[in-house]
């Protein structure tokens, strides 16, 4: 699924979730267009930035994290 709209991006103080890929501290949380949420550590968020933007309706980024998709 692709979208022509950019996801809403919010910067928040601190995330408490763990990465759904590796279990490290999450730096980015995604609300999916199709429903549901995923969390990513900095490594996985940057590695998959293009896919994240394509499937996200909302993205929350931890303050101070430099994300490749922003």
N, C-alpha and C positions, 0 to 999 in steps of 0.2 A: 504494500500500500504506500502511496506517495501523497504528499500534501504540498500545496502551494503556499500555505501559511506557515510562518515561523512559529515555533513553540514559544510560549510565555516563559521568560527566564527570570527567576528570583534568586538573589544572593541572600543567604541566611547565615547567622552567626556560627552555628555548629550543627553538624548532622550526627545522629546517634546510631544510624543503621550500619550494617556490615555489607561489604561487596557481595553481590549474588554470584559472582564468578569465582572469587578466591577467599572470601571471608575477612579481608583487610578492612580497615576503617573506611567507610564511604565518604567520598568527597562530592558526589553528585547523585541526586535521586531523580528519577524520570517517571512521570505519569504518562502512560501509553495512550495513544489515540484509540486503540482497540479496547482499552480498559486495563486496569492493573498497574502495578508500580514495580520498578527495578531500581537497585542501588548499585553504584560502581565506585571502586577505589580510583585514585588518580590515574594509575597506569591503565586500567581498563576503560575509564571514561575517555581518555585521550586516544587510546588505540581504536576505539569504536565510535569516535565523535560523529562521523558522517552518518552512520546508521542510527545513532541516537537522535540526531536532529530530524531525520526522516520519519521516525515513528513516534515522536514525543508530542504531546499536547502541552505539557508543562515540564520545566526543568528547574530543580533547586540545586544551587551550587554553594558549597561551603565558602564563606568569606576567606579570601587569601589564596584560594585554589585557582591556578591559571589553566583554564580549559581550552583545548585546541578548537572546540566547536563554537566558541564565543566570538 
